[in-house]
């Protein structure tokens, strides 16, 4: 079961970071709310942390 899920974890995590980053940048470029941009950038940092944890877990899991 886990073998079927692992190949999709990293791309999904990276895509989530990219989507939130683009949403934040678009909001800033069109002059949207600074509060919304700040919240999106905070969410991006959280998602980057989760993505790093997932990537390191996959590397560790595949090396063992």
N, C-alpha and C positions, 0 to 999 in steps of 0.2 A: 504494500500500500504506500509506504513512504517513498519507495523508488518511483512511483508514478507522480508524486507531488513535488519532489525536490527540483526537477528541471524547470518548473514554473515559478518557484519562489523568488529567485533572484530577478528575473525579468519583470515580474509583477511589482516587486519592491522598487526597482529602479524606475519603472514607468510611473508609479505613484509619486515618487519624488519629482520627476520631470513635469508631471501634470500640475502639481501644486506650485512648482517654481514658475511655470508658464502663466498660470492664473495670477500669481502675485505680480509678475512683471507686466502682464497686460493691464492689471488694475492700476499699477503705478503709471504706465505710459498714457492711459486715457484720462488720468487725473482723478481716479476714484478715491474713495475714502482711505486716509492714511491708516486708520484703525484696522480696516479690512486687510490692507497690505501687510501690516505688522502681524496680524493673526495668521495670515497665510505663510509668512516667512517663519514664524514660530512652528507652525505645523510642518513646514519643510524640514526644519532642523530635527524635529522629532522623527519624521519619516526617514531621514538620512541615518539617524541613530539605529532605527529598526532595521534598515537595509544593511547597515554594516554588521549588525548582530546576525542577520540571516546569512550574509555572505561568509562571515567567519564560521558560522555553524556548518554551512555546506562544505566549506574547505576542510574543516575538522572531520566531518562525517565521512567525506570521500577519502580522506587520508588513512582512516582506520580500517 
